[in-house]
C-alpha cells in the first residue's frame, strides 16, 4: 500500500523552519524521514516564491517565514501561510544535533 499524507512535505518543512529559525536541513530531514537533499530543494522552492528568507549567521543559516503570503491552492483563497501554520502544531526539536534556539523576529544585523 502506498503511503501518503494530508500535509505535504513543503508544509512540514515550512512549519519546522517557521518555529525553529536556526534548524538545519539535516535536522528537518531526520525528523521527517526524508533526505537532506529533498529538504534543501524544498527550502529552495519556498525561497524562490518568497515564502522563506534565508540569511547566514556565523556558520549557520537563519530562516524567516513570510506569514502574510497567500496559500497557493485556489481553495485556500483568502487564507495565508500564517493561517496554515496556526493549525500545525509546532514540531518537536530534533534531538540528534541538540536544541535549536528560536529568534523572533529575524532582523538584519548589518
C-alpha angles and dihedrals in degrees: 000000000000117000118230139158139207093233116061126229088249091059092046094049089047091053092051094052093041092059099031108038096183097046116132126234087241092056092049092047092049092050096047097039094237130116123277088234090058091051091050090052092049091050089050090052091050091048093048091057095044098250093117133036116200124198133172118243110181106309095338138077118241119201136205125190123216098225093182097067117105125251111262099229116088091231088060091064110149093016125108136209086255089059090052093047091050091063095044112084112237105263122244116259109256111247098208097085099023132254122331120218121232119227118187125216111015108231134176112260093189 
